[in-house]
């Protein structure tokens, strides 16, 4: 499996989390912690999945937990850039629709 990494970028009042590598069981704790920290810091968190090559149910679970935290705190979290098997996994689980960018966002 490929190495997982995350780069946090400030974009206006929001944060972009640029993920790369594999989002699986091995990165579950790190990804959950990063998502929680980002939601705590910013009203908007964008998760860029364009460099993620693989995602299993653990990765999807992290996104669900991050999304739920954002909703509970009246904040916004969404994902962009998913392709290939990652996009298929998000579609298969129904998360693609849930994590879709708000209308009018040009990502």
Helices and strands as residue ranges (DSSP letters): E 5-11, E 14-23, G 25-27, H 28-41, E 44-55, H 57-72, E 76-80, H 84-93, H 95-98
